[in-house]
Amino acid sequence: MKKILSLLFSLSLTFLLCQKIELKKVIDSSQIFKGKIAGNPVTMQLSYDGIIDCHQYQHFVKGWYYYDKYKKKIPLTGVYDLANLHLYNFGR
């Protein structure tokens, strides 16, 4: 009986004194890429914008790119599907 009471007391004490731990998932969904287009250096930033039709492996992507010389952002939108990335610019 003493063992059971000791066990119950220690368990209740453990629960009363334990700290509340809260885990939050932090996802950085944007990345910056550097490369060249026709020999001209460019910088591109892309981020996940949402899931397409609740399909776990397809994501909307949006972002921008610019030629490093001019630094004028050109908007991009597209779709990422596992190994494929299709980007579009609906500008002029």
Helices and strands as residue ranges (DSSP letters): H 2-17, E 30-37, E 40-51, E 58-67, E 74-81, E 84-88
